[in-house]
Amino acid sequence: MEVDLALLKSSKGLLKIAEMDVFNSLFAAAFMFILSMVAVSTFTVKGTLSGGIMGFVAAALWSLDGYILFKKITFNKPRTTTRAQTGEE
């Protein structure tokens, strides 16, 4: 399998990789949430309950990661300087 290194080094390739990271984070969060729901609803021992709760925490962190990555991706927005963001002139 041949990899197009020029695409990966370009800004379009970096955007594609960032989009894949967002999708990966949100998919992992959804998958972990479903597994945690099953673990919490059918727990038979305390370990299963605590594992389900830890799964909810992991799902929340993956959701936060996906949200932060999505906010960092700029979709054809012009870059602003730090002075413009803080309101200084």
KARA-V230601 format. One record per residue. N is the residue number from 1. RES is the residue in three letters. OMEGA is omega in whole degrees, -180 to 180 (none if undefined). D_FIRST is the distance of its C-alpha to the first C-alpha in whole Angstrom. Layout:
n=N res=RES omega=OMEGA d_first=D_FIRST
n=N res=RES omega=OMEGA d_first=D_FIRST
//
This chain:
n=1 res=MET omega=-177 d_first=0
n=2 res=GLU omega=-178 d_first=4
n=3 res=VAL omega=178 d_first=7
n=4 res=ASP omega=-177 d_first=10
n=5 res=LEU omega=179 d_first=12
n=6 res=ALA omega=178 d_first=15
n=7 res=LEU omega=-179 d_first=15
n=8 res=LEU omega=180 d_first=15
n=9 res=LYS omega=-179 d_first=18
n=10 res=SER omega=180 d_first=20
n=11 res=SER omega=177 d_first=22
n=12 res=LYS omega=178 d_first=21
n=13 res=GLY omega=178 d_first=18
n=14 res=LEU omega=177 d_first=20
n=15 res=LEU omega=179 d_first=22
n=16 res=LYS omega=179 d_first=19
n=17 res=ILE omega=179 d_first=18
n=18 res=ALA omega=177 d_first=22
n=19 res=GLU omega=178 d_first=22
n=20 res=MET omega=178 d_first=20
n=21 res=ASP omega=178 d_first=22
n=22 res=VAL omega=180 d_first=25
n=23 res=PHE omega=-180 d_first=24
n=24 res=ASN omega=-180 d_first=22
n=25 res=SER omega=-178 d_first=26
n=26 res=LEU omega=176 d_first=28
n=27 res=PHE omega=179 d_first=26
n=28 res=ALA omega=179 d_first=27
n=29 res=ALA omega=180 d_first=30
n=30 res=ALA omega=180 d_first=31
n=31 res=PHE omega=-180 d_first=30
n=32 res=MET omega=178 d_first=32
n=33 res=PHE omega=179 d_first=35
n=34 res=ILE omega=178 d_first=35
n=35 res=LEU omega=179 d_first=34
n=36 res=SER omega=177 d_first=37
n=37 res=MET omega=179 d_first=39
n=38 res=VAL omega=-178 d_first=39
n=39 res=ALA omega=-178 d_first=40
n=40 res=VAL omega=-176 d_first=43
n=41 res=SER omega=-177 d_first=44
n=42 res=THR omega=-176 d_first=44
n=43 res=PHE omega=178 d_first=45
n=44 res=THR omega=177 d_first=47
n=45 res=VAL omega=-178 d_first=47
n=46 res=LYS omega=-180 d_first=47
n=47 res=GLY omega=178 d_first=44
n=48 res=THR omega=178 d_first=42
n=49 res=LEU omega=-180 d_first=44
n=50 res=SER omega=176 d_first=43
n=51 res=GLY omega=177 d_first=40
n=52 res=GLY omega=179 d_first=40
n=53 res=ILE omega=176 d_first=41
n=54 res=MET omega=176 d_first=39
n=55 res=GLY omega=176 d_first=36
n=56 res=PHE omega=177 d_first=38
n=57 res=VAL omega=179 d_first=38
n=58 res=ALA omega=179 d_first=34
n=59 res=ALA omega=178 d_first=34
n=60 res=ALA omega=179 d_first=36
n=61 res=LEU omega=177 d_first=34
n=62 res=TRP omega=177 d_first=31
n=63 res=SER omega=177 d_first=33
n=64 res=LEU omega=177 d_first=34
n=65 res=ASP omega=178 d_first=31
n=66 res=GLY omega=179 d_first=29
n=67 res=TYR omega=-180 d_first=32
n=68 res=ILE omega=178 d_first=32
n=69 res=LEU omega=180 d_first=29
n=70 res=PHE omega=179 d_first=30
n=71 res=LYS omega=-179 d_first=33
n=72 res=LYS omega=180 d_first=31
n=73 res=ILE omega=178 d_first=29
n=74 res=THR omega=179 d_first=31
n=75 res=PHE omega=178 d_first=30
n=76 res=ASN omega=175 d_first=31
n=77 res=LYS omega=178 d_first=34
n=78 res=PRO omega=178 d_first=36
n=79 res=ARG omega=178 d_first=36
n=80 res=THR omega=179 d_first=39
n=81 res=THR omega=180 d_first=41
n=82 res=THR omega=180 d_first=42
n=83 res=ARG omega=-180 d_first=46
n=84 res=ALA omega=-179 d_first=45
n=85 res=GLN omega=-177 d_first=44
n=86 res=THR omega=179 d_first=47
n=87 res=GLY omega=178 d_first=49
n=88 res=GLU omega=178 d_first=51
n=89 res=GLU omega=none d_first=52
//
